Amino acid sequence: MGKTQFLLTLLLAVQLPPPRGLGKAALYISTEAPLQTTRLRQLLASHPLLRHSDPDADPEDGAAAGPSLSRILSIQTPDLEAQDHILR
């Protein structure tokens, strides 16, 4: 229970600046359903660490950008061959 919620939280948390995150974009590879952006928006609005981040911060000004849906690349793969191709 909670696997999808955990994964969606990781997609956003990895974008947090260090030391809480990596300050990087995320990749979501799905074999079944597309990325659930509604749930991601809910997490951004309700999670205590994620909702106080600024997704529009300018890194050139020394500010780390917070989590944003635009920093998540999503792809849906129907089979193992396609997944292997994407990972390579």
C-alpha positions in Angstrom: 0.0 0.0 0.0 1.2 3.5 -0.8 3.6 2.6 -3.5 2.3 5.1 -6.0 2.1 7.9 -3.4 5.7 7.2 -2.4 6.9 7.3 -6.0 5.0 10.5 -6.8 6.5 12.1 -3.7 10.0 11.0 -4.8 9.4 12.6 -8.3 8.9 15.9 -6.5 11.3 15.6 -3.6 14.3 14.8 -5.9 13.8 18.4 -7.2 14.3 20.0 -3.8 17.7 21.7 -3.4 20.3 19.9 -1.3 20.4 18.6 1.4 16.7 17.6 1.2 16.9 16.7 -2.5 19.2 16.6 -5.5 18.0 19.7 -7.2 17.4 17.7 -10.4 14.6 16.9 -12.8 12.9 13.5 -12.6 12.0 10.8 -15.1 8.8 8.7 -14.8 8.7 5.5 -16.8 5.3 3.8 -16.8 4.2 0.4 -18.1 0.5 0.8 -17.4 -1.1 4.2 -16.6 0.1 7.6 -17.6 1.6 10.0 -14.9 -1.1 11.1 -12.5 -0.7 14.9 -12.6 -3.8 15.5 -10.5 -2.2 13.7 -7.6 1.1 15.4 -8.1 -0.6 18.8 -7.9 -2.3 17.7 -4.7 1.0 16.7 -3.3 2.6 20.0 -4.2 -0.3 21.8 -2.5 -0.4 19.7 0.7 3.1 18.3 1.5 4.8 20.5 4.1 8.2 20.5 2.5 7.0 20.7 -1.1 4.4 23.5 -0.8 6.9 26.0 0.6 9.3 25.7 -2.3 9.5 28.2 -5.1 9.3 26.5 -8.6 10.1 29.8 -10.3 13.3 30.5 -8.4 16.1 31.6 -10.7 19.3 29.4 -10.3 21.4 32.2 -11.8 20.5 34.3 -8.7 21.8 31.5 -6.5 18.3 30.3 -5.6 17.4 26.7 -6.1 14.1 26.0 -7.9 11.5 24.0 -6.1 9.5 21.1 -7.4 7.4 21.6 -10.5 5.5 19.4 -12.8 7.4 20.9 -15.7 10.6 19.2 -14.3 9.2 15.7 -14.6 9.7 13.9 -17.9 7.1 11.1 -18.4 7.0 8.3 -20.9 4.8 5.3 -21.2 6.3 2.0 -22.5 4.2 -0.9 -23.5 6.8 -3.7 -23.3 10.2 -4.7 -22.0 11.9 -4.0 -25.3 10.8 -0.4 -25.3 11.8 0.0 -21.6 15.2 -1.3 -22.4 15.6 1.1 -25.3 14.6 4.1 -23.1 16.9 3.1 -20.3 19.9 2.8 -22.6 
